[in-house]
Amino acid sequence: MNAPFALTREYVRAVDLRQPDEAARIEGFVAEMTGSLFHRPAWLRAAERGTGQRARGLVAEKGGAIVGWLPLSEVHSPIFGRLLASSGFAVGGGVLAERPATAHSLCRAAEELAIRLSCSTIELRGGEVPADWHLRTDSHCGFAAELAPDDEAQLLAITKRQRAEVRKGLAEDLTVTANAGREALPAFYAMYSESVRNLGTPVFPRSLFEAMIEALDTDILTVFHGGRPVSSVLSFYHDGAVMPYWGGGTYAARRLRANERLYYELMCHARRRGCTRFDFGRSKTGSGPWAFKKNWGFAPEPLSYASWTAAGAEKRNADPTSAKHAARIALWKRLPLPLANLLGPPIARGLG
């Protein structure tokens, strides 16, 4: 007797990540597929709690088992419109599936969901997509490498030119602390908000960082000079890798080589925590941060980013290097920091 058709048919459905059992099943699938931090329901839920942008997702199932997963954040912005992002406030995500055909089914279901939610755009940061989606591999690169077995080997693994800068930082009268709780957040947020203002970018709400600290494996490393914080980074830990994700520093940090000291200390700290890999994250191809990471000896790996735009809708453009936004960025750089910190979070919530 043949098995029932329902047991062999693959189907896609929306999920409610507020249901603990549902989220736990997906967490298990992400782990089995060696998915990224940004595929985890815990990331989506933390982003929702921190910004108010709705955590959503689609699963493909067959015979009662999950065979595909597309994490989504429903992002609303008065400036950039409505968006489904995989994943919101992340540099990765995209479809996680056992087969390309399953990935394509999830993308088609995402198109239908976007139309129902009045979202004109879908952005996937990685993963397989249908041929009629817009795919770019030239916009950003990722940087990752294995950690060295000890502190001295880690120093020698850095390129000669950058190693000299790290040694200058090691020679300065600097102290470094690591804090896994909220205690370091005020100093971190003050430096982070100043740094992004100087770049012409609205700052994310502090609640986003609080939610991420509560939900995920994180810590904050901070460099002090004369008792004052000068550089800080909030890092995530996932699957044996450390990822310095959000960071900032004062103007004095450059003179003191505090950032160089910070990242070297993080490499050593992460190894002592049991990590084997350092994920330096993404940078826009050819940018200053791209060159900075390359100078450390990290090889740039092009990232695949895909997008879909609803028929008749204008393609979303939130690229900070776009000429369209140049005047806004120049104006933002001139804002007094208290005003930028007041106006920034409502805008940044919609960047996704």
PLY file of the C-alpha trace (Angstrom):
ply
format ascii 1.0
element vertex 352
property float x
property float y
property float z
element edge 351
property int vertex1
property int vertex2
end_header
0.00 0.00 0.00
1.35 3.40 -0.93
2.11 5.96 1.78
-0.35 8.89 2.01
0.48 11.71 -0.38
0.48 14.21 2.48
3.50 12.53 4.00
5.62 13.02 0.89
4.42 16.42 -0.28
6.51 19.46 0.60
4.60 22.53 1.70
5.40 26.03 2.96
3.67 27.83 5.81
4.12 30.95 7.93
5.22 30.49 11.53
4.53 32.26 14.80
7.86 32.71 16.55
6.06 33.72 19.73
5.22 30.03 20.17
8.13 28.48 22.14
7.74 25.03 20.58
7.74 26.45 17.06
10.82 28.55 17.71
12.61 25.60 19.34
11.98 23.36 16.31
13.44 25.98 13.99
16.42 26.55 16.28
17.09 22.82 16.00
16.91 22.93 12.19
19.29 25.91 12.06
21.79 24.01 14.22
21.50 20.86 12.07
22.10 22.89 8.90
24.99 24.81 10.50
23.10 28.03 9.90
24.35 31.44 10.89
23.51 33.47 13.96
21.15 35.51 11.78
19.07 32.45 10.88
18.15 31.91 14.51
14.64 32.79 15.72
16.37 34.22 18.80
17.94 36.92 16.59
14.61 37.84 15.00
12.81 37.99 18.34
15.54 40.14 19.89
15.39 42.52 16.92
11.62 42.71 17.37
11.86 43.48 21.08
14.56 46.07 20.48
13.04 47.90 17.53
9.36 46.94 17.29
9.85 45.46 13.81
7.82 42.23 13.58
9.63 38.88 13.60
8.22 36.54 10.96
9.33 33.51 9.00
8.39 30.75 6.58
9.14 27.05 6.92
9.04 24.29 4.34
8.01 20.91 5.76
7.86 17.40 4.42
6.59 14.40 6.30
6.38 16.46 9.47
10.04 17.53 9.33
11.42 20.97 8.54
13.37 20.99 5.26
13.69 24.74 4.74
13.53 28.00 6.68
13.39 31.66 5.69
13.76 34.10 8.62
12.09 37.46 8.02
11.76 40.81 9.74
8.88 43.04 8.69
10.44 46.48 8.64
8.45 49.71 8.38
10.21 52.98 7.55
8.66 56.38 6.79
11.71 57.12 4.63
12.52 53.79 2.95
9.08 52.14 2.86
8.01 48.67 3.95
10.41 45.75 3.68
10.76 42.06 4.44
14.41 41.47 5.36
16.26 38.25 6.00
17.31 38.98 8.56
16.53 42.38 10.02
19.52 44.37 11.36
21.79 41.53 10.23
24.56 41.11 7.67
23.49 37.56 6.83
20.45 35.33 6.74
18.63 34.29 3.60
17.07 30.95 2.82
18.33 27.87 4.65
17.14 24.78 2.78
18.10 21.21 1.96
17.39 21.64 -1.77
17.45 24.57 -4.23
13.85 23.80 -5.20
12.82 24.20 -1.57
14.64 27.54 -1.38
12.79 28.75 -4.47
9.44 27.70 -2.99
10.20 29.70 0.13
11.10 32.76 -1.96
7.83 32.52 -3.91
5.92 32.24 -0.65
7.80 35.30 0.61
6.64 37.25 -2.46
3.02 36.40 -1.63
3.54 37.32 2.02
5.14 40.64 1.07
2.15 41.56 -1.10
-0.29 40.67 1.69
1.69 42.83 4.14
2.01 45.74 1.67
5.80 45.37 1.63
7.16 46.43 -1.75
10.61 44.90 -1.25
12.26 41.71 -0.02
15.98 41.67 0.76
17.79 38.39 1.39
21.34 38.53 2.72
22.54 35.19 1.39
20.98 31.94 0.24
19.57 30.48 -2.96
17.04 32.61 -4.88
15.00 32.27 -8.11
16.62 33.41 -11.35
14.27 36.38 -11.75
15.37 38.00 -8.48
18.04 40.72 -8.54
21.34 39.26 -7.30
24.49 41.19 -6.40
27.88 39.79 -5.48
29.92 43.00 -5.80
28.47 45.19 -3.05
29.92 43.66 0.14
32.60 41.24 1.28
32.87 39.12 4.40
36.08 38.63 6.37
36.77 35.57 8.51
39.80 33.48 9.52
40.88 30.82 12.00
42.26 32.01 15.32
45.90 31.28 16.15
46.82 28.85 18.98
48.29 31.48 21.34
48.69 35.23 21.82
52.10 35.52 20.18
51.04 33.43 17.19
47.96 35.62 16.86
50.13 38.72 16.73
52.38 37.16 14.11
49.35 36.17 12.02
48.59 39.86 11.48
50.23 41.47 8.47
53.50 43.24 9.21
52.16 46.74 8.64
49.10 46.24 10.82
51.12 44.35 13.42
53.23 47.46 13.93
50.05 49.41 14.69
48.93 46.76 17.18
52.32 46.90 18.91
51.91 50.67 19.27
48.59 50.03 20.96
50.16 47.44 23.24
52.82 49.98 24.23
50.24 52.60 25.27
48.98 52.86 28.84
45.69 51.13 28.05
43.56 48.66 29.96
40.97 46.31 28.50
37.90 44.89 30.22
35.40 42.24 29.11
31.83 42.36 30.40
29.07 39.92 29.51
26.25 41.93 31.11
24.68 45.34 30.75
27.24 47.11 32.95
29.41 48.10 30.00
26.50 49.18 27.80
26.33 52.89 28.76
29.98 53.55 27.87
29.70 51.40 24.74
26.55 53.15 23.55
28.03 56.61 24.12
31.03 55.79 21.92
28.99 53.90 19.34
26.45 56.69 18.94
29.20 59.28 18.52
30.96 57.13 15.92
27.89 56.56 13.76
26.95 60.26 13.99
30.43 61.09 12.67
29.72 58.74 9.76
26.40 60.44 9.05
24.31 57.45 10.15
21.36 57.45 12.59
22.05 55.42 15.72
20.06 52.31 16.57
17.95 52.50 19.74
19.71 51.37 22.90
16.87 48.88 23.39
18.17 46.87 20.42
21.49 46.25 22.14
19.76 45.45 25.42
17.55 42.87 23.71
20.50 41.24 21.93
22.49 41.01 25.18
19.56 39.33 26.91
18.79 36.85 24.13
22.17 35.83 22.71
25.74 35.00 23.70
27.48 38.37 23.73
30.05 40.43 25.54
31.47 43.94 25.38
35.21 44.63 25.33
36.20 48.17 26.26
39.58 49.88 26.11
40.33 52.53 28.76
42.96 55.25 28.85
43.49 57.13 32.10
40.32 55.57 33.45
38.21 56.81 30.54
36.72 54.54 27.85
38.10 55.26 24.40
37.04 52.26 22.32
34.47 49.49 22.67
32.91 46.62 20.72
29.86 44.42 21.24
30.55 40.91 19.94
28.42 37.84 19.29
29.49 34.22 19.81
28.03 31.49 17.63
29.15 28.03 16.58
32.78 28.48 17.65
33.18 31.93 16.12
33.35 35.41 17.57
31.88 38.28 15.58
32.69 41.87 16.59
29.45 43.42 15.38
28.89 46.94 16.69
31.77 49.13 17.78
32.81 52.70 18.35
35.49 54.93 19.74
36.41 58.47 20.68
38.66 60.77 18.66
41.51 59.83 20.98
41.20 56.17 19.96
43.02 56.72 16.67
46.05 58.40 18.29
46.22 55.70 20.98
45.76 52.85 18.48
42.91 51.76 20.75
40.95 50.04 17.99
43.98 48.01 16.95
44.51 47.01 20.57
40.81 46.24 20.94
40.56 43.78 18.06
43.79 42.01 18.94
42.64 41.63 22.55
39.30 40.32 21.32
41.03 37.65 19.24
42.97 36.46 22.28
39.92 36.74 24.55
37.76 34.72 22.14
40.35 31.95 21.88
40.45 31.71 25.68
36.66 31.42 25.59
37.01 28.40 23.31
36.46 30.02 19.92
38.38 28.82 16.88
37.30 31.43 14.33
37.23 35.23 14.09
34.46 36.64 11.90
35.29 40.27 11.17
31.88 40.74 9.55
31.09 42.46 6.29
32.23 45.72 4.74
31.25 47.51 1.57
33.65 46.52 -1.18
36.49 49.00 -1.58
35.52 51.06 1.48
37.78 52.18 4.33
36.59 49.39 6.68
37.13 46.90 3.82
40.77 48.03 3.52
41.21 48.04 7.32
40.15 44.39 7.62
42.20 43.37 4.59
45.26 44.97 6.22
44.81 42.60 9.15
45.41 39.70 6.77
41.77 38.70 6.23
40.89 37.69 2.69
37.70 39.37 1.38
34.99 36.92 0.33
32.22 38.39 -1.88
28.75 38.09 -0.37
25.58 37.34 -2.34
22.68 39.68 -1.64
19.36 39.31 -3.44
16.25 41.44 -3.68
12.74 41.33 -5.07
10.59 44.36 -5.84
6.84 44.24 -6.29
5.48 45.03 -9.76
5.12 48.77 -10.23
7.07 49.66 -7.09
10.27 51.70 -7.02
13.39 49.76 -6.09
14.38 50.43 -2.48
17.58 52.45 -2.04
18.97 52.61 1.49
22.61 52.51 0.36
24.49 55.10 2.45
26.98 55.65 -0.40
24.23 56.52 -2.85
24.29 60.05 -4.28
20.61 60.26 -3.36
21.50 60.28 0.34
24.73 62.33 0.22
23.10 65.57 1.38
21.30 63.83 4.25
24.51 62.21 5.42
26.44 65.48 5.26
23.73 67.18 7.31
23.64 64.39 9.89
27.38 64.64 10.48
26.91 68.25 11.56
24.14 67.56 14.08
24.96 68.08 17.76
25.35 64.64 19.32
22.41 64.98 21.76
20.11 65.91 18.87
21.42 63.07 16.69
20.84 60.62 19.54
17.29 61.90 19.94
16.34 61.81 16.26
18.39 58.77 15.26
16.61 55.77 16.84
13.16 56.36 15.22
14.87 56.57 11.82
17.31 53.69 12.40
14.47 51.35 13.38
13.41 51.43 9.76
16.81 50.68 8.22
16.42 46.93 8.72
0 1
1 2
2 3
3 4
4 5
5 6
6 7
7 8
8 9
9 10
10 11
11 12
12 13
13 14
14 15
15 16
16 17
17 18
18 19
19 20
20 21
21 22
22 23
23 24
24 25
25 26
26 27
27 28
28 29
29 30
30 31
31 32
32 33
33 34
34 35
35 36
36 37
37 38
38 39
39 40
40 41
41 42
42 43
43 44
44 45
45 46
46 47
47 48
48 49
49 50
50 51
51 52
52 53
53 54
54 55
55 56
56 57
57 58
58 59
59 60
60 61
61 62
62 63
63 64
64 65
65 66
66 67
67 68
68 69
69 70
70 71
71 72
72 73
73 74
74 75
75 76
76 77
77 78
78 79
79 80
80 81
81 82
82 83
83 84
84 85
85 86
86 87
87 88
88 89
89 90
90 91
91 92
92 93
93 94
94 95
95 96
96 97
97 98
98 99
99 100
100 101
101 102
102 103
103 104
104 105
105 106
106 107
107 108
108 109
109 110
110 111
111 112
112 113
113 114
114 115
115 116
116 117
117 118
118 119
119 120
120 121
121 122
122 123
123 124
124 125
125 126
126 127
127 128
128 129
129 130
130 131
131 132
132 133
133 134
134 135
135 136
136 137
137 138
138 139
139 140
140 141
141 142
142 143
143 144
144 145
145 146
146 147
147 148
148 149
149 150
150 151
151 152
152 153
153 154
154 155
155 156
156 157
157 158
158 159
159 160
160 161
161 162
162 163
163 164
164 165
165 166
166 167
167 168
168 169
169 170
170 171
171 172
172 173
173 174
174 175
175 176
176 177
177 178
178 179
179 180
180 181
181 182
182 183
183 184
184 185
185 186
186 187
187 188
188 189
189 190
190 191
191 192
192 193
193 194
194 195
195 196
196 197
197 198
198 199
199 200
200 201
201 202
202 203
203 204
204 205
205 206
206 207
207 208
208 209
209 210
210 211
211 212
212 213
213 214
214 215
215 216
216 217
217 218
218 219
219 220
220 221
221 222
222 223
223 224
224 225
225 226
226 227
227 228
228 229
229 230
230 231
231 232
232 233
233 234
234 235
235 236
236 237
237 238
238 239
239 240
240 241
241 242
242 243
243 244
244 245
245 246
246 247
247 248
248 249
249 250
250 251
251 252
252 253
253 254
254 255
255 256
256 257
257 258
258 259
259 260
260 261
261 262
262 263
263 264
264 265
265 266
266 267
267 268
268 269
269 270
270 271
271 272
272 273
273 274
274 275
275 276
276 277
277 278
278 279
279 280
280 281
281 282
282 283
283 284
284 285
285 286
286 287
287 288
288 289
289 290
290 291
291 292
292 293
293 294
294 295
295 296
296 297
297 298
298 299
299 300
300 301
301 302
302 303
303 304
304 305
305 306
306 307
307 308
308 309
309 310
310 311
311 312
312 313
313 314
314 315
315 316
316 317
317 318
318 319
319 320
320 321
321 322
322 323
323 324
324 325
325 326
326 327
327 328
328 329
329 330
330 331
331 332
332 333
333 334
334 335
335 336
336 337
337 338
338 339
339 340
340 341
341 342
342 343
343 344
344 345
345 346
346 347
347 348
348 349
349 350
350 351
